[in-house]
Each structure stands twice: as structure tokens, then as C-alpha cells.
């Protein structure tokens, strides 16, 4: 399920809003890695789909 930016912001706990710069940097790294993971998952799905399609043709 994809969330909108507004839904994400509304779900942020006050502790995150009052976090230190160091805490936010750590949170940012987690978000960046989550984005990489999601992109990797999408790429893997595309590769599997393309492989399946090419295998069926041969």
C-alpha cells in the first residue's frame, strides 16, 4: 500500500518532530535505505517478469 506524503506526516510521532539533528540524520539514513530497497524490489520484479516472458517465447 502506498502512502501519501500527508499520511506519512500525520503519522509522525511528536518524539520525531522534537528529535535532535543526530536522531534525524539516523532516521534519514533509514529512509534512504528503505527507498533503495523498494527500488531494488521493483527492479527485481521487472527482471523476473522479463525473464518469464523471454522464457515462454523460446
Secondary structure, DSSP 8 states (H G I E B T S, - for coil): ----HHHHHHT--HHHHT--HHHHHHHHHHHHHHHHHHHHHHHHHHHHHHHHHHHHH-
